[in-house]
């Protein structure tokens, strides 16, 4: 009897282990900019939090680091070649390996952040090369060329998509008429399904997946549309018109209680739409051109949307249900945003990082500091892990201690 109980428990552990995934990815566990860290400082000293370490030889780019329980992974472009870097949590460089040609044209440098899942690194270059390597030592596992293999054109500023894994599937958006969005076997790179969707080019967007009434749905932007696809079958479900001047839609969609919110820059703004019970169609709830958010992301807290308005260069608070503008302030330069332990972290394109408490009427500033190292644009999104705030500025990566003292 005891042996049967032991075997049953062992089987439960094995099932749990197979179904769970240790993922370090774009904008946190939920890809929504919310990090589950606690016991963080609610206010910073005048000089900002303590800088623990920095590394200043990454090369060019604005990808973000991927932080696991014991490693930090990031990439950079040096003399036209992309490199993957692995550090321990104290900033010691463990290894650095080249992975191929990287983007050196307008806004040169790496675009996409590494994705770490179950001991493997997944990365997409600006030229559409998709690479899988071992996280332990960087050894090669497999690679494909999504533009060549799926007959897709590159886009003006290069492939800029942060990859997404769900179960055994790895999702990416080559764009084009044949395989607009594809699901690959994450262990081999082999095609599982392809979806033509609307046949548009990709649009710099990193997709999201959510469960709606037991149906798994992928949502992403293509050149002029927001699209929904069944993740199991690859069936194209619906689209919402979302064109803007440059076909740039870099913000990851958000799903809450049967509704999806998406936002774009260049004057287009945000839209909330509700899914039908089976997820096969959508109905627009509201649309607001005043939230022109180009690539800074947003977070949702207590029914309010927080982000940066690219056109007005202010930070805003908008009601999720109605789209009503609650307030806006020029807290710092326009930029990207994340949330942890009830506090907002704002990284302005002026190089200032601000800690702010959101209230019903204002952003209450609780500290700030200027990024001291690095080069070029302040575009890399912030990351929080193990009580540390990670900041990438061009060729530099910095780690700050933000734990409550």
C-alpha positions as CSV (number, residue, x, y, z in Angstrom):
1,X,0.0,0.0,0.0
2,X,2.8,2.4,0.9
3,X,4.6,1.6,-2.4
4,X,1.4,2.4,-4.3
5,X,1.1,5.8,-2.5
6,X,4.7,6.5,-3.2
7,X,4.3,5.7,-6.9
8,X,1.2,7.9,-7.1
9,X,3.0,10.8,-5.5
10,X,6.0,10.3,-7.8
11,X,3.7,10.4,-10.8
12,X,2.1,13.6,-9.6
13,X,5.5,15.2,-9.2
14,X,6.4,14.1,-12.7
15,X,3.2,15.4,-14.2
16,X,3.6,18.7,-12.4
17,X,7.2,19.0,-13.6
18,X,6.3,18.3,-17.2
19,X,3.5,20.8,-17.2
20,X,5.3,23.6,-15.4
21,X,8.0,25.8,-17.1
22,X,10.7,27.9,-15.7
23,X,10.5,30.9,-18.1
24,X,12.4,34.1,-18.1
25,X,11.0,36.4,-20.8
26,X,10.0,39.8,-22.1
27,X,8.3,42.0,-19.5
28,X,8.0,39.4,-16.8
29,X,6.2,36.1,-16.1
30,X,2.9,37.4,-17.6
31,X,4.5,39.5,-20.4
32,X,2.5,42.4,-18.8
33,X,5.3,44.4,-17.2
34,X,4.3,43.1,-13.7
35,X,7.1,41.5,-11.6
36,X,6.1,39.3,-8.6
37,X,8.9,40.7,-6.4
38,X,8.0,41.8,-2.8
39,X,9.8,43.5,0.1
40,X,11.1,46.2,-2.2
41,X,11.9,49.8,-1.2
42,X,8.9,52.2,-1.3
43,X,11.2,55.2,-1.5
44,X,14.8,55.6,-2.8
45,X,17.5,57.7,-1.2
46,X,18.4,61.0,-2.9
47,X,21.1,59.4,-5.0
48,X,18.9,56.4,-6.0
49,X,19.4,52.8,-5.1
50,X,22.9,51.2,-4.7
51,X,24.6,50.2,-7.9
52,X,25.8,46.6,-7.3
53,X,27.6,46.0,-10.6
54,X,27.8,47.1,-14.2
55,X,29.3,45.7,-17.4
56,X,30.2,48.0,-20.3
57,X,31.1,45.9,-23.2
58,X,27.8,44.6,-24.5
59,X,27.9,46.3,-27.9
60,X,25.0,48.1,-29.4
61,X,21.3,47.4,-28.8
62,X,18.2,47.9,-26.8
63,X,17.1,44.4,-25.8
64,X,16.5,43.6,-22.1
65,X,18.1,41.0,-19.9
66,X,16.5,37.7,-19.1
67,X,17.0,36.9,-15.4
68,X,16.7,33.4,-13.9
69,X,17.3,32.1,-10.4
70,X,21.1,32.1,-10.9
71,X,21.9,33.7,-14.3
72,X,21.5,36.9,-16.3
73,X,21.4,36.6,-20.1
74,X,21.6,39.4,-22.6
75,X,22.8,40.1,-26.2
76,X,24.6,42.8,-28.0
77,X,25.9,43.7,-31.5
78,X,29.7,44.2,-31.9
79,X,31.1,45.0,-35.4
80,X,28.0,43.6,-37.1
81,X,27.9,40.3,-35.1
82,X,25.4,39.4,-32.4
83,X,26.8,38.0,-29.2
84,X,25.0,36.2,-26.3
85,X,26.3,36.9,-22.8
86,X,25.8,34.9,-19.6
87,X,26.5,36.4,-16.1
88,X,26.1,35.1,-12.6
89,X,23.9,37.3,-10.3
90,X,27.1,39.1,-9.1
91,X,27.9,40.3,-12.6
92,X,30.7,37.8,-13.3
93,X,30.9,37.1,-17.0
94,X,30.5,33.3,-17.5
95,X,30.6,33.1,-21.2
96,X,30.2,35.2,-24.4
97,X,29.4,33.5,-27.8
98,X,28.6,34.9,-31.3
99,X,25.4,33.8,-32.9
100,X,25.6,35.5,-36.3
101,X,24.9,38.7,-38.2
102,X,23.0,41.4,-36.4
103,X,21.3,44.7,-37.3
104,X,23.6,47.7,-38.1
105,X,21.3,49.9,-40.1
106,X,19.0,52.6,-38.8
107,X,18.9,52.4,-35.0
108,X,21.8,49.8,-35.0
109,X,22.0,47.0,-32.5
110,X,20.1,44.0,-31.1
111,X,16.4,44.3,-30.8
112,X,14.9,41.1,-29.3
113,X,15.6,39.9,-25.8
114,X,16.6,36.3,-24.9
115,X,13.9,33.9,-23.8
116,X,15.0,31.2,-21.3
117,X,12.9,28.1,-20.9
118,X,13.8,24.8,-19.2
119,X,17.5,25.2,-19.7
120,X,17.4,26.5,-23.3
121,X,17.9,30.0,-24.7
122,X,15.8,31.2,-27.6
123,X,16.6,34.3,-29.6
124,X,15.6,36.1,-32.8
125,X,18.0,38.3,-34.6
126,X,17.1,41.5,-36.5
127,X,17.5,39.5,-39.7
128,X,15.1,36.8,-38.7
129,X,17.5,34.1,-37.6
130,X,15.9,32.1,-34.8
131,X,18.4,30.4,-32.5
132,X,18.1,27.8,-29.8
133,X,21.1,27.1,-27.5
134,X,21.9,25.6,-24.1
135,X,21.6,28.0,-21.2
136,X,24.3,26.3,-19.3
137,X,27.2,26.9,-21.7
138,X,25.7,28.4,-24.9
139,X,26.1,25.2,-27.0
140,X,24.2,25.1,-30.3
141,X,20.9,23.1,-30.4
142,X,19.1,24.3,-33.6
143,X,18.5,27.4,-35.8
144,X,16.2,28.4,-38.6
145,X,15.8,31.5,-40.8
146,X,12.1,32.6,-40.4
147,X,12.3,35.0,-43.3
148,X,13.8,32.6,-45.8
149,X,12.0,29.5,-44.6
150,X,8.6,31.1,-44.6
151,X,9.0,33.4,-47.6
152,X,8.6,36.6,-45.6
153,X,10.0,40.1,-46.1
154,X,12.0,41.9,-43.5
155,X,10.7,45.2,-42.2
156,X,12.2,48.7,-42.2
157,X,13.8,48.5,-38.8
158,X,14.5,44.8,-38.7
159,X,12.7,41.9,-36.9
160,X,11.9,43.1,-33.4
161,X,9.9,40.5,-31.7
162,X,10.3,38.9,-28.3
163,X,9.6,35.2,-28.6
164,X,6.8,33.4,-26.8
165,X,6.5,29.8,-25.5
166,X,3.4,28.0,-24.5
167,X,3.8,24.3,-23.6
168,X,5.8,22.6,-26.4
169,X,5.1,25.4,-28.9
170,X,7.4,28.4,-29.7
171,X,5.5,31.2,-31.5
172,X,6.9,33.9,-33.9
173,X,5.6,36.2,-36.6
174,X,7.5,36.0,-39.9
175,X,4.8,38.1,-41.5
176,X,3.8,37.9,-45.2
177,X,1.1,36.0,-47.1
178,X,1.9,32.4,-46.4
179,X,3.0,31.9,-42.8
180,X,2.1,35.2,-41.1
181,X,2.3,33.5,-37.6
182,X,3.9,30.1,-37.0
183,X,4.0,27.6,-34.1
184,X,7.3,25.6,-33.9
185,X,8.3,22.7,-31.8
186,X,10.5,24.4,-29.2
187,X,12.8,21.4,-28.9
188,X,13.5,20.9,-32.7
189,X,12.4,24.1,-34.5
190,X,10.1,22.0,-36.7
191,X,6.9,23.6,-37.9
192,X,3.7,22.6,-36.0
193,X,1.3,24.9,-37.8
194,X,1.3,28.1,-39.8
195,X,-1.5,30.8,-40.1
196,X,-1.8,33.2,-43.1
197,X,-4.0,35.5,-41.0
198,X,-4.4,38.7,-43.1
199,X,-1.1,38.3,-44.9
200,X,0.4,41.5,-43.6
201,X,4.0,42.2,-42.7
202,X,5.0,41.8,-39.0
203,X,4.9,45.0,-37.0
204,X,7.6,44.9,-34.2
205,X,5.1,43.3,-31.8
206,X,5.8,40.7,-29.1
207,X,2.6,38.5,-28.9
208,X,0.6,37.5,-25.8
209,X,-1.3,34.3,-25.1
210,X,-4.3,33.9,-22.8
211,X,-7.0,31.5,-21.8
212,X,-10.5,32.6,-22.6
213,X,-13.2,30.2,-21.6
214,X,-10.8,27.2,-21.9
215,X,-9.6,28.4,-25.3
216,X,-5.9,29.4,-25.7
217,X,-5.7,32.4,-28.0
218,X,-2.6,34.3,-29.3
219,X,-3.0,38.0,-29.9
220,X,-0.5,40.2,-31.8
221,X,-0.3,43.2,-34.1
222,X,0.6,43.0,-37.8
223,X,1.1,46.0,-40.1
224,X,-2.5,47.3,-40.0
225,X,-4.3,44.9,-37.7
226,X,-4.7,43.2,-34.3
227,X,-5.2,39.5,-34.9
228,X,-6.4,36.5,-32.8
229,X,-5.3,32.9,-33.5
230,X,-6.3,29.6,-31.8
231,X,-3.0,28.3,-30.4
232,X,-3.9,24.6,-30.7
233,X,-4.9,24.6,-34.3
234,X,-3.5,27.8,-35.8
235,X,-7.0,28.8,-36.9
236,X,-7.4,32.6,-37.7
237,X,-10.2,33.8,-35.5
238,X,-10.6,37.5,-35.9
239,X,-9.0,40.9,-36.6
240,X,-9.4,44.5,-35.5
241,X,-8.2,47.4,-37.8
242,X,-5.3,49.3,-36.2
243,X,-3.3,51.0,-38.9
244,X,-0.8,53.8,-38.2
245,X,1.7,55.9,-40.1
246,X,4.8,53.6,-40.0
247,X,3.1,50.2,-39.3
248,X,4.9,50.1,-35.9
249,X,2.9,48.4,-33.1
250,X,5.5,47.4,-30.5
251,X,3.4,47.0,-27.4
252,X,2.3,43.6,-26.2
253,X,-1.5,43.2,-25.8
254,X,-3.2,42.6,-22.4
255,X,-6.2,40.4,-21.5
256,X,-8.4,40.9,-18.4
257,X,-11.8,39.3,-17.8
258,X,-12.7,38.6,-21.4
259,X,-11.4,41.9,-22.8
260,X,-8.2,42.7,-24.7
261,X,-6.4,46.1,-24.7
262,X,-3.9,47.1,-27.4
263,X,-2.2,50.5,-28.0
264,X,0.0,52.0,-30.7
265,X,1.9,55.2,-31.3
266,X,2.0,57.8,-34.1
267,X,-1.4,59.2,-33.1
268,X,-3.3,55.9,-33.3
269,X,-3.9,55.3,-29.6
270,X,-5.5,52.5,-27.6
271,X,-8.5,50.2,-28.1
272,X,-10.3,47.8,-25.8
273,X,-12.5,45.0,-27.3
274,X,-14.5,42.2,-25.8
275,X,-14.3,38.6,-26.9
276,X,-17.3,36.5,-27.6
277,X,-17.9,33.5,-25.3
278,X,-16.0,31.1,-27.6
279,X,-13.3,33.7,-28.5
280,X,-14.1,33.5,-32.3
281,X,-15.2,37.2,-32.6
282,X,-14.7,40.5,-30.9
283,X,-16.7,43.7,-30.3
284,X,-15.1,47.1,-29.7
285,X,-15.8,48.6,-26.3
286,X,-13.9,51.9,-26.6
287,X,-11.1,53.6,-28.5
288,X,-9.0,56.5,-27.4
289,X,-6.5,58.4,-29.7
290,X,-5.2,60.3,-26.7
291,X,-3.1,57.3,-25.5
292,X,-0.5,57.3,-28.3
293,X,2.0,54.8,-26.9
294,X,4.7,53.8,-29.4
295,X,6.9,51.2,-27.6
296,X,7.0,51.9,-23.9
297,X,4.6,49.2,-22.9
298,X,2.0,49.7,-20.2
299,X,0.8,48.1,-16.9
300,X,-2.7,47.6,-15.5
301,X,-3.3,48.0,-11.8
302,X,-6.7,48.1,-10.0
303,X,-8.6,48.8,-13.2
304,X,-6.3,51.6,-14.4
305,X,-3.9,51.6,-17.3
306,X,-0.5,53.4,-16.8
307,X,1.9,54.3,-19.5
308,X,3.7,56.9,-21.5
309,X,2.0,59.1,-24.2
310,X,4.5,59.3,-27.1
311,X,2.8,62.2,-28.7
312,X,2.2,64.4,-25.7
313,X,5.3,63.2,-23.9
314,X,3.4,62.7,-20.7
315,X,2.7,59.8,-18.4
316,X,-1.0,58.9,-18.2
317,X,-3.6,57.0,-16.1
318,X,-6.6,55.7,-18.0
319,X,-9.7,53.8,-16.8
320,X,-9.7,50.2,-18.2
321,X,-13.5,49.8,-18.5
322,X,-14.3,53.2,-20.1
323,X,-11.1,54.6,-21.6
324,X,-11.6,57.8,-19.7
325,X,-8.5,59.8,-19.1
326,X,-8.0,60.0,-15.3
327,X,-4.9,62.2,-15.3
328,X,-1.5,62.8,-17.0
329,X,1.8,64.3,-15.9
330,X,5.2,64.9,-17.3
331,X,6.9,62.9,-14.6
332,X,10.0,62.3,-16.7
333,X,10.8,61.8,-20.4
334,X,8.5,59.4,-22.3
335,X,9.6,55.8,-22.0
336,X,8.9,52.4,-20.7
337,X,7.2,51.2,-17.5
338,X,7.0,48.2,-15.2
339,X,5.3,47.4,-11.9
340,X,6.5,45.5,-8.7
341,X,5.3,45.5,-5.1
342,X,2.6,48.2,-5.8
343,X,5.1,50.7,-7.2
344,X,5.7,51.9,-10.8
345,X,9.2,52.1,-12.3
346,X,9.4,54.6,-15.2
347,X,12.5,54.7,-17.5
348,X,12.5,58.0,-19.5
349,X,14.2,58.5,-22.8
350,X,16.1,61.3,-21.1
351,X,18.0,58.7,-19.0
352,X,16.1,59.2,-15.8
353,X,14.5,56.3,-13.8
354,X,11.7,57.2,-11.5
355,X,10.0,55.3,-8.7
356,X,6.4,56.4,-8.4
357,X,3.4,55.5,-6.3
358,X,0.1,55.5,-8.4
359,X,-2.8,57.2,-6.7
360,X,-6.3,58.1,-7.9
361,X,-5.2,61.6,-8.9
362,X,-1.4,61.7,-9.5
363,X,1.9,59.9,-9.8
364,X,3.6,60.4,-6.4
365,X,7.4,60.5,-7.0
366,X,9.3,58.4,-4.5
367,X,12.8,58.7,-5.9
368,X,14.8,59.0,-9.1
369,X,18.3,58.7,-10.5
370,X,20.1,59.3,-13.8
371,X,21.5,56.3,-15.6
372,X,25.3,56.7,-15.3
373,X,26.7,54.3,-17.9
374,X,26.0,53.3,-21.5
375,X,25.4,54.9,-24.9
376,X,22.7,55.8,-27.5
377,X,19.0,55.5,-26.8
378,X,17.3,54.7,-23.5
379,X,15.0,52.2,-25.0
380,X,15.6,48.8,-23.2
381,X,12.8,47.9,-20.9
382,X,13.5,47.6,-17.2
383,X,13.7,44.2,-15.5
384,X,13.3,43.2,-11.9
385,X,14.6,39.9,-10.4
386,X,15.9,38.7,-7.0
387,X,15.4,42.1,-5.5
388,X,17.4,43.9,-8.2
389,X,16.6,46.4,-10.9
390,X,18.4,45.7,-14.2
391,X,18.9,48.6,-16.5
392,X,20.3,48.3,-20.0
393,X,21.6,51.4,-21.8
394,X,23.2,50.5,-25.1
395,X,26.6,48.9,-24.4
396,X,26.1,48.8,-20.6
397,X,24.1,46.6,-18.2
398,X,23.6,47.8,-14.6
399,X,22.2,46.0,-11.5
400,X,20.7,48.0,-8.6
401,X,19.8,46.8,-5.2
402,X,16.1,47.8,-4.6
403,X,15.4,45.5,-1.6
404,X,13.8,47.0,1.5
405,X,16.4,47.6,4.1
